[in-house]
Each structure stands twice: as structure tokens, then as C-alpha cells.
Amino acid sequence: MADDIDYLRGRELFDNFVRGDAMIGLIADVPAVEREMLTALWAAAARGCAPAYRTLGECYLAALRGNGAFEGIDPA
């Protein structure tokens, strides 16, 4: 299931956030990219893609714990 196209896109966007792309201005429309990431991950999760659930958990943890790469990202 890790080859699910939605999962791969969502994970790529997640990794970009973790790398700090939003903080340094490489992502022009952060809320739109955040929605795209979550939509892709939830679509993959709905099809039973376990890695998508893991990545969604990482998103939730980052919102709670607040690592630097997610600074300025809406916790919701």
C-alpha cells in the first residue's frame, strides 16, 4: 500500500513541511498545500493504506508538540 499515489503525494508534501519549506518561503500558499497534503493522506487512509495513517499521526504529533518545521501551520 505504500505505493498508493495519494499516500506518496501526501508524504512528499509532509516531508517538505518537515524540511522547513514553509518557514523559508518555498511554499507560497501554505494553507492550500496543507489541505492538499491532508486530503491526499486521508484518501489513501480511506483505502486502507497504513503508512498514510502513520503520517497523519505524525502530523497530529507535530501540531501538539510543535517542532520548528511546523511553526506557523494551523494546528487544526
N, C-alpha and C positions, 0 to 999 in steps of 0.2 A: 503494500500500500504506500510505501514511501516514494513511489514513482508517480503518485497522483499529481496531476498537473496543477490543481488548485493548491495542494499542500506545498509543492515546490515553489510556486509563486509567493504564497504567504510566508514561507520560511525565508525566501530571498529578501522580502521586504522587512521581515523581523530582524534578520541579520544586518541589514542596512541601518536600522534604528540602533541596534546594539553597537555597531561600529561607530555611531555618532554622526551619521549623515545629516540628521535633522538639526543637530546642535551647530554644525559648521555651515549650514545653509545649502547643502546639496539636494535637499528635498524642498521644493518651492511651496507645495501645498500639503503641509503635514497632516491636517485633518482628513483630506481626501485619500492620501496614501495609507493612513491609519485605517480608514474604513475599508479600503481595498484589501489590505492585509487581513483584517478580521473577517471580512466576507469570504475571502478565499479559504482561510483556515476553517471557518465554520462549515463551509460547503464540503470540504474534504472530510471533516469530522463527521458530518451527517452521513457520509458514505462508509463510515467505519474505519477511517484512517487514524490509527493510534498515534503516529507521530504528530498529527495535527492537534490532537488533544494535548499532547505534551507541550507543544509550542504555545497553545492557548494558556496552559498553566504557567508557562514561563512569562507570558505577557501579564498575567494576573499578579504573579510574584513581583515582577518588575514595578508594577503600579503600587503594590503595597510597600515594598522595600525601597523603591526609588533608587535604582542605580543611575549613574550620571548620564548614560546614553538616553534615558527616557525622561530627562529633565524637560519640562515644558509640554509633555504629552498628557492629554486629558486622562485622568485616572479612570473615568467611566469607560 
